[in-house]
Amino acid sequence: MPFKHPLNLHRKKQNKKTATVIIVGFIIVAFVLSSLSILAGIYFWKWDNPTIEKLSKVVPLPIAYIDKHLIWLDDFYIDLNALKKFYSKEYAEDQLPITELKLQTYYKLIEKEIILDFADENNLKATDEEISQQISVISQQSEDQSLDELTQDMFGWSFENFVERVIKYQILANKTNSFILNSQEWQVQPYSQIQDYNQRLASGENFDDLSNYIGWFNEPDISDTILNQLKNTETGEYSDIIETDYGFYIIKVIDTLETSDGTTNYELSQILVKKNDLGTYVETKLKNSRLYKFINI
């Protein structure tokens, strides 16, 4: 038997190790390059196809960042496909406004993240009772369809998915809007503005120069809050500041007319300062936040 020198055996083992390292390194480099090419396609070259959609379900791919929160491609596709399904009843497939739907989906996801973040910070919750009430309303309107059939037909979603993505979110959005409308902090600016108008009127400025003419209104069409003020305002005079859920008003009674049914018609002009609401909050947040968009739409 030929003699095998230990040094030769060592060299062979070393060569095998080197070859293994080279192969593994090549595989890693190939994987990284392919991954980068996929990401580059998503973020720079508008790759929008079923392969990327499937990939987004298993690989978290962010499409935007806003104030420490990421928006994911998978959520984008879920909502976009639901919109396509919904509008497919109005448009032929080749006439769907795809770009518009993509933009709508993208900005709605941003808005949703802003609202959910606000709700979480202020401990606003969608309770089981509130969710059940909304389900009951939808159930009454669904006629002969089951709720699953209804949402599958409209959006391609199970009803359970619809509850999570739409009903719970809408409850939180409504609560957020109500929270802002009733927040003294958020109404400082509009209330200060209506006070400024009031002071200008008290200083002798002409009401007609500051107001908008809004015409005749019948008593049943006027909210109780405003009507109570109007009944205590003489013709030709203007009211004190009136607050409603919508805004702050100063209203002038130009003329009145008694009707045959015993109610009163009012001819009115108004100074109105809208309250800050959910839309105001989202708009302000977008202006003041760091928003980075990673995907070309």
PAZAPA-4460 file (N, C-alpha, C; in steps of 0.05 Angstrom, whole numbers, plus 32768, in hexadecimal, padded with zeros to 4 digits):
% residues 297
    n_x    n_y    n_z   ca_x   ca_y   ca_z    c_x    c_y    c_z   seq   type   mol
   8011   7FE8   8000   8000   8000   8000   8012   8019   8000     1      M     A
   800C   802B   7FED   801D   8044   7FEC   801A   8054   8006     2      P     A
   8030   8060   800D   8030   8070   8025   8024   808C   801F     3      F     A
   8010   8094   8030   8003   80AF   802C   800E   80C1   8042     4      K     A
   801B   80D5   8038   8027   80E9   804B   8011   80F9   8058     5      H     A
   8012   80FD   8073   7FFE   810C   8081   7FFA   8128   8076     6      P     A
   800F   8134   806B   800C   814F   8061   7FFA   8150   8048     7      L     A
   7FFC   813A   8038   7FEB   8139   8020   7FCE   8136   8028     8      N     A
   7FC8   8126   803D   7FAD   8123   8046   7FA2   813D   8050     9      L     A
   7FB2   814C   805E   7FAA   8167   8068   7FA3   817A   8052    10      H     A
   7FB4   8178   803C   7FB0   818A   8026   7F95   8184   8018    11      R     A
   7F8F   816A   8015   7F76   8162   8008   7F5E   816C   8018    12      K     A
   7F5F   8169   8033   7F49   8172   8044   7F46   8191   8041    13      K     A
   7F5D   819E   8040   7F5D   81BC   803E   7F51   81C4   8023    14      Q     A
   7F57   81B5   800E   7F4C   81BB   7FF3   7F2E   81B8   7FF3    15      N     A
   7F24   81A2   8001   7F08   819D   8002   7EF9   81B4   8011    16      K     A
   7F06   81BD   8027   7EFA   81D3   8036   7EF9   81EC   8026    17      K     A
   7F0F   81F1   8017   7F0F   8209   8006   7EFA   8208   7FF1    18      T     A
   7EF7   81F1   7FE4   7EE2   81EE   7FD0   7EC6   81F2   7FDB    19      A     A
   7EC2   81E7   7FF3   7EA8   81EA   8001   7EA2   8207   8006    20      T     A
   7EB6   8215   8011   7EB3   8232   8017   7EAC   8242   7FFD    21      V     A
   7EBA   823B   7FE7   7EB5   8249   7FCE   7E99   8244   7FC4    22      I     A
   7E90   822B   7FC6   7E75   8224   7FBD   7E60   8232   7FCE    23      I     A
   7E63   8231   7FE8   7E50   823E   7FFA   7E50   825C   7FF5    24      V     A
   7E68   8267   7FF2   7E6A   8284   7FED   7E5C   828C   7FD3    25      G     A
   7E60   827A   7FBF   7E53   8280   7FA5   7E34   827F   7FA8    26      F     A
   7E2A   826C   7FB7   7E0D   8269   7FBB   7E03   8282   7FCA    27      I     A
   7E11   828B   7FDF   7E09   82A2   7FEE   7E08   82BB   7FDC    28      I     A
   7E1E   82BF   7FCC   7E1F   82D6   7FBB   7E08   82D5   7FA6    29      V     A
   7E03   82BD   7F9B   7DEE   82BA   7F87   7DD3   82C1   7F94    30      A     A
   7DCF   82B8   7FAD   7DB6   82BD   7FBB   7DB2   82DB   7FC0    31      F     A
   7DC8   82E7   7FCA   7DC7   8304   7FD0   7DC2   8314   7FB6    32      V     A
   7DD0   830D   7FA1   7DCC   831C   7F87   7DAF   8318   7F7D    33      L     A
   7DA5   8300   7F7E   7D8A   82FB   7F75   7D76   830A   7F86    34      S     A
   7D7B   830A   7FA0   7D69   8319   7FB3   7D6A   8337   7FAC    35      S     A
   7D82   8341   7FA8   7D85   835D   7FA2   7D77   8364   7F87    36      L     A
   7D79   8352   7F74   7D6C   8357   7F5A   7D4E   8358   7F5D    37      S     A
   7D44   8346   7F6D   7D27   8346   7F72   7D1E   8360   7F80    38      I     A
   7D2D   8367   7F95   7D27   8380   7FA4   7D2A   8398   7F92    39      L     A
   7D3F   8398   7F81   7D42   83AF   7F6E   7D2B   83B0   7F5B    40      A     A
   7D21   8399   7F52   7D0A   8399   7F40   7CF2   83A4   7F4E    41      G     A
   7CED   839C   7F67   7CD6   83A5   7F76   7CD7   83C3   7F7A    42      I     A
   7CEE   83CD   7F83   7CF0   83E9   7F8C   7CF7   83FD   7F76    43      Y     A
   7D02   83F3   7F5F   7D0A   8406   7F4B   7CFE   8402   7F2F    44      F     A
   7CF7   83E9   7F28   7CEF   83E4   7F0D   7CD2   83DA   7F0B    45      W     A
   7CC2   83E0   7F1F   7CA6   83DA   7F1F   7C9F   83BD   7F19    46      K     A
   7CAD   83AB   7F25   7CA5   838F   7F23   7C8A   838C   7F30    47      W     A
   7C76   8384   7F21   7C5B   8381   7F2C   7C4F   8368   7F1F    48      D     A
   7C54   8351   7F2B   7C4C   8338   7F1F   7C45   8324   7F34    49      N     A
   7C39   830E   7F2D   7C31   82F9   7F40   7C48   82EE   7F51    50      P     A
   7C60   82ED   7F45   7C77   82E2   7F53   7C7E   82F3   7F6B    51      T     A
   7C7F   830D   7F67   7C85   8320   7F7D   7C6F   831F   7F91    52      I     A
   7C56   831D   7F88   7C3F   831C   7F9A   7C42   8304   7FAD    53      E     A
   7C48   82ED   7FA1   7C4C   82D4   7FB1   7C64   82D7   7FC4    54      K     A
   7C79   82E3   7FBA   7C91   82E7   7FCB   7C8A   82F8   7FE4    55      L     A
   7C7A   830C   7FDF   7C73   831F   7FF5   7C64   8311   800C    56      S     A
   7C58   82FA   8006   7C49   82EC   801B   7C5B   82DD   802E    57      K     A
   7C74   82D8   8025   7C87   82C9   8036   7C9F   82D9   803E    58      V     A
   7CA5   82EE   802E   7CBB   8300   8035   7CB0   831B   803A    59      V     A
   7CB5   8326   8052   7CAA   8341   8058   7CB9   8356   8048    60      P     A
   7CAB   8363   8035   7CB7   8377   8024   7CAA   8392   802A    61      L     A
   7CB8   83A5   8035   7CAD   83BF   803B   7CAA   83D0   8022    62      P     A
   7C94   83DF   8020   7C91   83F2   800A   7C92   840F   8013    63      I     A
   7C90   8414   802D   7C90   842F   8038   7C97   842F   8055    64      A     A
   7CA1   8446   805E   7CA7   8449   807B   7C9C   8464   8084    65      Y     A
   7C8E   8464   809A   7C84   847D   80A6   7C86   847B   80C4    66      I     A
   7C97   848D   80CF   7C9A   848F   80EC   7C9C   8474   80FB    67      D     A
   7CB1   8466   80F4   7CB8   844C   8101   7CA5   8435   80FA    68      K     A
   7C94   8439   80E6   7C81   8424   80DD   7C86   841D   80C0    69      H     A
   7C86   8404   80BA   7C89   83FB   809E   7C6F   83F2   8092    70      L     A
   7C6B   83F8   8079   7C54   83EF   806A   7C5E   83D8   8058    71      I     A
   7C4F   83C2   8058   7C59   83A9   804B   7C4B   83A5   802F    72      W     A
   7C5B   8399   801D   7C51   8393   8002   7C3A   837F   8003    73      L     A
   7C3B   836C   8015   7C25   8358   8017   7C0A   8366   801D    74      D     A
   7C0A   8379   802F   7BF2   8389   8035   7BE9   8399   801D    75      D     A
   7BFC   83A3   800E   7BF6   83B2   7FF6   7BE7   83A1   7FE2    76      F     A
   7BF1   8389   7FDD   7BE5   8377   7FCA   7BC9   836E   7FD3    77      Y     A
   7BC6   8369   7FED   7BAC   8360   7FF8   7B97   8375   7FF3    78      I     A
   7B9E   838E   7FF9   7B8A   83A4   7FF6   7B86   83AB   7FD8    79      D     A
   7B9C   83AA   7FC9   7B99   83B0   7FAC   7B88   839C   7F9E    80      L     A
   7B8C   8382   7FA4   7B7B   836E   7F97   7B5E   8370   7F9F    81      N     A
   7B59   8379   7FB8   7B3D   837D   7FC1   7B30   8394   7FB1    82      A     A
   7B3F   83A9   7FAD   7B35   83C0   7F9D   7B30   83B8   7F80    83      L     A
   7B43   83A8   7F75   7B3F   839F   7F59   7B25   838E   7F57    84      K     A
   7B21   837C   7F6B   7B09   836B   7F6B   7AF0   837D   7F6D    85      K     A
   7AF1   8391   7F7E   7ADA   83A2   7F83   7AD3   83B1   7F69    86      F     A
   7AE7   83BD   7F5C   7AE2   83CE   7F45   7ADF   83BE   7F2B    87      Y     A
   7AE5   83A4   7F2C   7AE1   8394   7F14   7AC4   8392   7F0C    88      S     A
   7AB2   8398   7F1F   7A95   8397   7F18   7A8D   83B0   7F08    89      K     A
   7A9E   83C5   7F09   7A98   83DE   7EFA   7AA9   83E0   7EE0    90      E     A
   7AC1   83D4   7EE0   7AD3   83D7   7EC9   7ADA   83BB   7EBE    91      Y     A
   7ADE   83BB   7EA3   7AEA   83A3   7E97   7B07   83A1   7EA2    92      A     A
   7B11   8388   7EA2   7B2B   8383   7EAE   7B41   8395   7EA2    93      E     A
   7B40   8399   7E87   7B55   83A9   7E7A   7B50   83C7   7E7C    94      D     A
   7B3A   83CF   7E8A   7B34   83EB   7E8E   7B36   83F4   7EAB    95      Q     A
   7B3E   83E2   7EBD   7B42   83E9   7ED9   7B57   83FE   7EDC    96      L     A
   7B52   8413   7EEB   7B66   8429   7EEF   7B7B   841F   7F03    97      P     A
   7B8D   840E   7EF9   7BA0   8400   7F0B   7BB2   8414   7F1A    98      I     A
   7BBE   8427   7F0C   7BD0   843A   7F19   7BC1   8449   7F2F    99      T     A
   7BA9   8452   7F29   7B99   8460   7F3D   7B93   844F   7F55   100      E     A
   7B8D   8435   7F50   7B87   8423   7F66   7BA0   841D   7F77   101      L     A
   7BB7   841C   7F69   7BD0   8417   7F78   7BD6   842F   7F8A   102      K     A
   7BD3   8447   7F7F   7BD8   845F   7F90   7BC5   8461   7FA7   103      L     A
   7BAB   845B   7FA1   7B97   845C   7FB6   7B9E   8448   7FCC   104      Q     A
   7BA6   8430   7FC4   7BAE   841B   7FD8   7BC5   8424   7FE8   105      T     A
   7BDA   842F   7FDB   7BF2   8437   7FE9   7BEC   844C   7FFE   106      Y     A
   7BDD   8461   7FF6   7BD8   8477   8009   7BC4   846F   801F   107      Y     A
   7BB2   845D   8019   7BA0   8453   802D   7BAF   8443   8042   108      K     A
   7BC3   8434   803A   7BD3   8425   804D   7BE3   8438   805F   109      L     A
   7BEE   844E   8054   7BFC   8462   8064   7BE9   846E   8078   110      I     A
   7BD1   8476   806E   7BBD   8482   807F   7BB4   846F   8095   111      E     A
   7BB1   8456   808E   7BA9   8442   80A2   7BBD   843F   80B8   112      K     A
   7BD7   843F   80B0   7BEC   843C   80C4   7BED   8454   80D7   113      E     A
   7BE8   846C   80CD   7BE7   8484   80DD   7BD0   8483   80F1   114      I     A
   7BB9   847A   80E8   7BA1   8479   80F9   7BA4   8463   810E   115      I     A
   7BAD   844C   8106   7BB1   8436   811A   7BC5   843D   812F   116      L     A
   7BDA   844C   8127   7BEE   8455   813A   7BE2   8468   814E   117      D     A
   7BD2   847B   8144   7BC4   848E   8156   7BB2   8480   8169   118      F     A
   7BA2   846D   815F   7B90   845E   816F   7B9E   844F   8185   119      A     A
   7BB5   8443   817E   7BC5   8434   8192   7BD0   8446   81A7   120      D     A
   7BDA   845D   819F   7BE6   8470   81B2   7BD1   847A   81C6   121      E     A
   7BB8   847C   81BD   7BA3   8487   81CD   7B90   8472   81D9   122      N     A
   7B99   8459   81D7   7B8B   8442   81E2   7B6E   8440   81D8   123      N     A
   7B6A   8444   81BE   7B50   8441   81B2   7B4E   8425   81A7   124      L     A
   7B38   8417   81AE   7B35   83FB   81A6   7B1A   83F7   8198   125      K     A
   7B1A   83E2   8187   7B01   83D9   817B   7AF7   83C2   818C   126      A     A
   7AE1   83C6   819A   7AD7   83B2   81AD   7AC8   839C   819E   127      T     A
   7AC5   8385   81AA   7AB6   836F   819E   7A99   8377   8199   128      D     A
   7A8E   8387   81AB   7A72   8390   81A8   7A6F   83A2   8190   129      E     A
   7A82   83B4   818C   7A81   83C6   8175   7A85   83B7   815B   130      E     A
   7A96   83A3   815B   7A9A   8393   8143   7A81   8383   813D   131      I     A
   7A74   8378   8151   7A5B   8368   814E   7A45   837A   8142   132      S     A
   7A44   8393   814C   7A2F   83A5   8141   7A33   83AA   8124   133      Q     A
   7A4C   83AE   811B   7A51   83B3   80FF   7A4C   839A   80EE   134      Q     A
   7A52   8383   80F9   7A4C   836A   80EB   7A2E   8367   80E7   135      I     A
   7A1F   836E   80FC   7A02   836B   80FB   79F6   837D   80E6   136      S     A
   7A01   8396   80E3   79F7   83A8   80CF   79FC   839D   80B3   137      V     A
   7A15   8393   80AF   7A1C   8387   8094   7A0B   836F   808F   138      I     A
   7A06   835E   80A3   79F6   8346   80A0   79DA   834C   8097   139      S     A
   79CE   8362   80A2   79B3   836A   809B   79B1   8373   807E   140      Q     A
   79C8   837D   8073   79C8   8387   8057   79D1   8372   8043   141      Q     A
   79D9   835B   804C   79E5   8347   803A   79D1   8336   802B   142      S     A
   79B7   833A   8032   79A1   832B   8025   79A5   830D   8027   143      E     A
   79A7   8300   8010   79A8   82E2   8010   79C4   82D7   8012   144      D     A
   79D9   82E9   800F   79F4   82E0   800F   79FE   82DC   802C   145      Q     A
   7A10   82C8   8030   7A1E   82C6   8049   7A33   82DD   804A   146      S     A
   7A3C   82E3   8061   7A50   82F9   8063   7A6A   82F1   8055   147      L     A
   7A72   82D8   8056   7A89   82CF   8047   7A86   82D2   8029   148      D     A
   7A6E   82CA   8020   7A68   82CD   8003   7A68   82EA   7FFB   149      E     A
   7A5E   82FC   800C   7A5C   8318   8006   7A78   8324   8002   150      L     A
   7A8A   831F   8016   7AA5   832B   8015   7AB6   831D   7FFF   151      T     A
   7AB2   8303   7FFB   7AC0   82F6   7FE5   7AB8   8302   7FCA   152      Q     A
   7A9F   8307   7FC7   7A94   8312   7FAE   7A9E   832F   7FA9   153      D     A
   7AA0   833F   7FBF   7AA7   835B   7FBC   7AC5   835F   7FBC   154      M     A
   7AD4   8351   7FCD   7AF0   8357   7FD1   7B03   833F   7FCD   155      F     A
   7AF7   8327   7FCC   7B08   830F   7FCB   7B13   8308   7FE6   156      G     A
   7B07   8311   7FFB   7B0F   830D   8017   7AFB   82FB   8025   157      W     A
   7B05   82EC   8039   7AF3   82DF   804C   7AE8   82F5   805D   158      S     A
   7AD1   82EF   806A   7AC5   8304   807B   7AD6   8309   8094   159      F     A
   7AE4   82F5   809D   7AF7   82F8   80B4   7B0D   830C   80AC   160      E     A
   7B17   830A   8094   7B2B   831D   808A   7B1F   8339   8088   161      N     A
   7B07   833B   807F   7AF9   8355   807C   7AF6   8362   8098   162      F     A
   7AEF   8352   80AC   7AEC   835D   80C7   7B06   8369   80D0   163      V     A
   7B1C   835A   80CC   7B36   8364   80D5   7B40   837C   80C6   164      E     A
   7B3C   837C   80AC   7B48   8391   809B   7B36   83AA   8098   165      R     A
   7B1C   83A6   809B   7B09   83BC   8095   7AF9   83C5   80AE   166      V     A
   7AEA   83B2   80BA   7AD8   83B9   80CF   7AE7   83C4   80E8   167      I     A
   7AFB   83B5   80F1   7B0A   83BE   8108   7B18   83D9   8103   168      K     A
   7B24   83DB   80EB   7B31   83F4   80E4   7B1E   840C   80E3   169      Y     A
   7B06   8408   80D7   7AF3   841D   80D4   7AE9   8427   80F0   170      Q     A
   7AE5   8414   8102   7ADD   841B   811E   7AF3   842C   812A   171      I     A
   7B0C   8424   8127   7B22   8434   8133   7B25   844F   8125   172      L     A
   7B20   8450   810B   7B22   846A   80FD   7B0C   847D   8107   173      A     A
   7AF4   8472   810B   7ADE   8483   8115   7AE4   848C   8132   174      N     A
   7AEF   847B   8142   7AF6   8483   815D   7B0C   8498   815E   175      K     A
   7B1F   8494   814C   7B35   84A8   814A   7B2A   84C3   8141   176      T     A
   7B18   84C3   812E   7B0B   84DC   8125   7AFC   84EA   813C   177      N     A
   7AED   84DA   814A   7ADD   84E5   8161   7AF0   84EF   8177   178      S     A
   7B06   84E1   817C   7B19   84E9   8190   7B25   8505   8189   179      F     A
   7B2C   8508   8170   7B38   8521   8167   7B24   8538   8168   180      I     A
   7B0B   8532   815F   7AF6   8547   815F   7AF0   8551   817B   181      L     A
   7AF3   8540   818E   7AEC   8547   81AA   7B05   854E   81BB   182      N     A
   7B1C   854F   81AE   7B35   8555   81BC   7B3A   8573   81BC   183      S     A
   7B3B   857E   81D4   7B41   859B   81D7   7B5B   85A2   81CA   184      Q     A
   7B6F   8591   81CD   7B89   8596   81C2   7B88   8599   81A3   185      E     A
   7B78   8589   8196   7B76   858A   8179   7B64   85A0   816F   186      W     A
   7B53   85AC   8180   7B41   85C0   8178   7B49   85DD   8180   187      Q     A
   7B61   85DF   818B   7B6B   85FA   8193   7B6C   860D   817B   188      V     A
   7B77   8604   8165   7B7B   8616   814E   7B60   861E   8142   189      Q     A
   7B4D   860C   813C   7B34   8615   8130   7B23   8626   8143   190      P     A
   7B24   861F   815D   7B15   8630   8170   7B21   864C   8172   191      Y     A
   7B3B   864E   8172   7B48   8668   8172   7B41   8678   815A   192      S     A
   7B3E   866A   8143   7B36   8678   812A   7B1A   8683   812C   193      Q     A
   7B07   8673   8137   7AEB   867D   8138   7AEA   8694   814D   194      I     A
   7AFA   8692   8162   7AFB   86A8   8175   7B05   86C2   8169   195      Q     A
   7B18   86BF   8157   7B23   86D6   8149   7B0D   86E3   8138   196      D     A
   7AFD   86D3   812A   7AE6   86DE   811A   7AD3   86EC   812D   197      Y     A
   7ACD   86E0   8143   7ABA   86ED   8156   7AC4   8708   8160   198      N     A
   7ADE   870A   8165   7AEA   8723   816E   7AE9   8738   8158   199      Q     A
   7AED   872F   8140   7AEC   8742   8129   7AD0   874D   8125   200      R     A
   7ABC   873C   8129   7AA0   8745   8128   7A9A   8758   813E   201      L     A
   7AA4   8752   8156   7AA0   8764   816D   7AAD   877F   8169   202      A     A
   7AC3   877F   8159   7AD1   8798   8154   7AC4   87A8   813D   203      S     A
   7AAF   879D   8131   7AA0   87AD   811E   7AA2   87A3   8101   204      G     A
   7AB1   878D   80FC   7AB3   8784   80E0   7A97   8779   80D7   205      E     A
   7A92   877C   80BD   7A78   8774   80B2   7A77   8756   80B0   206      N     A
   7A61   874A   80BB   7A5E   872D   80BA   7A5E   8723   809E   207      F     A
   7A52   8731   808B   7A4F   8728   8070   7A6B   8726   8062   208      D     A
   7A7E   8736   806C   7A99   8735   8060   7AA9   871C   8069   209      D     A
   7AA0   8710   807E   7AAE   86F9   808A   7AA0   86DE   8086   210      L     A
   7A87   86DF   807D   7A76   86C7   807D   7A6F   86BD   8061   211      S     A
   7A62   86A6   8060   7A57   869A   8048   7A39   8698   804A   212      N     A
   7A2B   86A0   8035   7A0E   869E   8034   7A07   8680   802F   213      Y     A
   79F6   8675   803F   79EF   8658   803B   79D2   8653   8036   214      I     A
   79C1   8668   8035   79A6   8666   802B   7991   8660   8041   215      G     A
   797A   8654   8037   7964   864F   8049   7965   8632   8053   216      W     A
   795D   862F   806D   795D   8614   8079   7943   8611   8089   217      F     A
   7936   85FA   8086   791E   85F5   8096   7927   85EA   80B1   218      N     A
   7917   85EF   80C5   791D   85E7   80E1   7925   85CA   80E4   219      E     A
   7916   85B7   80D8   791D   859B   80DC   7938   8593   80D0   220      P     A
   7943   85A4   80BE   795C   859D   80B1   7974   85A8   80C0   221      D     A
   796F   85B6   80D7   7985   85C3   80E6   798A   85B3   80FF   222      I     A
   79A3   85AE   8106   79A9   859F   811E   79A0   85AE   8137   223      S     A
   799A   859E   814C   798F   85AA   8164   79A2   85BF   8170   224      D     A
   79BC   85B9   816F   79D0   85CB   817A   79CF   85E6   816D   225      T     A
   79CE   85E7   8153   79CD   8600   8144   79B1   860D   8147   226      I     A
   799C   85FD   8146   7981   8608   8147   797B   8616   8161   227      L     A
   7985   860B   8177   7981   8618   8191   798E   8634   8191   228      N     A
   79A4   8637   8184   79B1   8651   8183   79A1   8664   8170   229      Q     A
   7998   8659   815A   7989   866A   8147   796F   8675   8154   230      L     A
   7962   8665   8164   7949   866E   8170   794E   8685   8184   231      K     A
   7967   8687   818D   796E   869D   81A0   797D   86B4   8192   232      N     A
   797D   86B4   8177   798A   86C8   8168   7976   86D9   8158   233      T     A
   7976   86F3   815C   7963   8704   814E   796A   8706   8130   234      E     A
   7956   870B   8120   795A   870F   8103   796D   8727   80FF   235      T     A
   7981   8723   80EE   7995   8738   80E9   79AD   8736   80FC   236      G     A
   79AB   8725   8110   79C1   8722   8123   79D0   8707   811E   237      E     A
   79E6   8704   812C   79F5   86EB   8129   79F8   86DD   8144   238      Y     A
   79FC   86C4   8144   79FD   86B3   815C   7A17   86B5   816B   239      S     A
   7A18   86A9   8182   7A31   86A5   8190   7A40   868E   8181   240      D     A
   7A58   8688   8189   7A66   8671   817D   7A57   8657   8183   241      I     A
   7A52   8648   816E   7A44   862E   8171   7A58   8618   816A   242      I     A
   7A59   8604   817B   7A6B   85ED   8176   7A5B   85D4   816F   243      E     A
   7A62   85C7   8159   7A56   85AD   8153   7A6D   8599   814E   244      T     A
   7A67   8580   8148   7A7C   856D   8141   7A8B   8575   8128   245      D     A
   7A7F   8585   8117   7A8B   858C   80FE   7A9E   85A4   8100   246      Y     A
   7A96   85B8   8110   7AA6   85D0   8112   7A9A   85E5   8125   247      G     A
   7AA5   85FD   8122   7A9D   8614   8132   7A8F   8628   811F   248      F     A
   7A78   8632   8128   7A68   8644   8117   7A61   865E   8125   249      Y     A
   7A5E   8673   8115   7A50   868B   811C   7A3B   868F   8106   250      I     A
   7A21   868F   810D   7A0D   868F   80F8   79FB   86A8   80FB   251      I     A
   79F7   86B5   80E4   79E5   86CC   80E3   79CA   86C4   80D9   252      K     A
   79B5   86CD   80E7   7999   86C9   80DE   7992   86E1   80CC   253      V     A
   7991   86DD   80B2   798A   86F3   80A0   796C   86F8   80A0   254      I     A
   795D   86E2   809F   7940   86E5   809F   7933   86CB   80A9   255      D     A
   791A   86CC   80B0   790B   86B3   80B8   78F0   86B3   80AB   256      T     A
   78E5   869B   80A9   78CA   8699   809D   78BC   8682   80AA   257      L     A
   78A5   8689   80B6   7894   8674   80C3   7885   8664   80AE   258      E     A
   7885   864A   80B1   7877   8638   809D   785C   8630   80A7   259      T     A
   784C   8624   8096   7831   861C   809D   7831   8605   80B1   260      S     A
   7847   85F5   80B2   7848   85DF   80C5   7853   85E7   80E1   261      D     A
   7857   8601   80E4   785F   860B   80FF   787D   860C   8103   262      G     A
   788D   8605   80EF   78AA   8606   80F1   78B4   8620   80E5   263      T     A
   78CE   8626   80E8   78D9   863F   80DE   78EF   8639   80CA   264      T     A
   78EE   8648   80B4   7904   8648   80A1   7917   865E   80A8   265      N     A
   7931   8659   80A5   7946   866D   80AC   7957   8672   8093   266      Y     A
   795B   868C   808D   796E   8694   8079   7988   869B   8087   267      E     A
   799E   868E   8080   79B6   868F   8090   79CF   8695   8080   268      L     A
   79E2   86A1   808E   79FE   86A2   8084   7A0F   869A   809C   269      S     A
   7A27   8690   8097   7A37   8685   80AD   7A55   868A   80A9   270      Q     A
   7A62   868A   80C0   7A7F   8688   80C1   7A85   866C   80CD   271      I     A
   7A93   865C   80BF   7A98   8641   80C8   7AB6   863B   80C8   272      L     A
   7AC0   8630   80DE   7ADB   8626   80DF   7AD9   8608   80E6   273      V     A
   7AE1   85F8   80D3   7ADF   85DB   80D7   7AF2   85D2   80ED   274      K     A
   7AE9   85BE   80FC   7AFA   85B2   8110   7B10   85A1   8103   275      K     A
   7B26   859F   8110   7B3A   858B   8108   7B2E   856F   810C   276      N     A
   7B31   855E   80F9   7B26   8543   80FB   7B3B   852E   80F2   277      D     A
   7B32   8516   80ED   7B44   8501   80E5   7B54   8508   80CC   278      L     A
   7B46   8514   80B8   7B54   851C   80A0   7B6A   8530   80A5   279      G     A
   7B64   8543   80B7   7B78   8558   80BF   7B90   854A   80CC   280      T     A
   7B8B   8537   80DE   7BA0   852A   80EC   7BB2   851B   80D8   281      Y     A
   7BA6   850B   80C6   7BB6   84FC   80B3   7BC7   850E   80A1   282      V     A
   7BBA   8524   8098   7BC8   8537   8087   7BE0   8544   8096   283      E     A
   7BDC   854B   80AF   7BF1   8557   80BF   7C07   8543   80C4   284      T     A
   7BFF   852A   80CA   7C13   8515   80CF   7C24   8510   80B7   285      K     A
   7C18   8510   809F   7C27   850B   8087   7C3B   8522   8081   286      L     A
   7C33   853A   8088   7C45   8551   8083   7C5D   8551   8097   287      K     A
   7C58   8547   80AF   7C6D   8549   80C4   7C7C   852F   80C8   288      N     A
   7C76   851A   80BA   7C82   8500   80BE   7C98   84FA   80A9   289      S     A
   7CA9   84E8   80B0   7CBC   84DE   809D   7CB0   84C7   808E   290      R     A
   7CA9   84CB   8075   7C9C   84B7   8064   7CAE   84B0   804D   291      L     A
   7CB6   8496   804C   7CC7   848D   8036   7CB8   8478   8026   292      Y     A
   7CB8   847C   800C   7CAA   846A   7FFA   7CBF   845A   7FEB   293      K     A
   7CBE   843F   7FED   7CD2   842E   7FE2   7CCB   8422   7FC7   294      F     A
   7CB1   8424   7FC0   7CA8   8416   7FA8   7C9D   842A   7F94   295      I     A
   7CA3   8425   7F7B   7C99   8436   7F65   7C7D   842C   7F5D   296      N     A
   7C6A   843E   7F5D   7C4E   8436   7F56   7C47   8443   7F3C   297      I     A
***
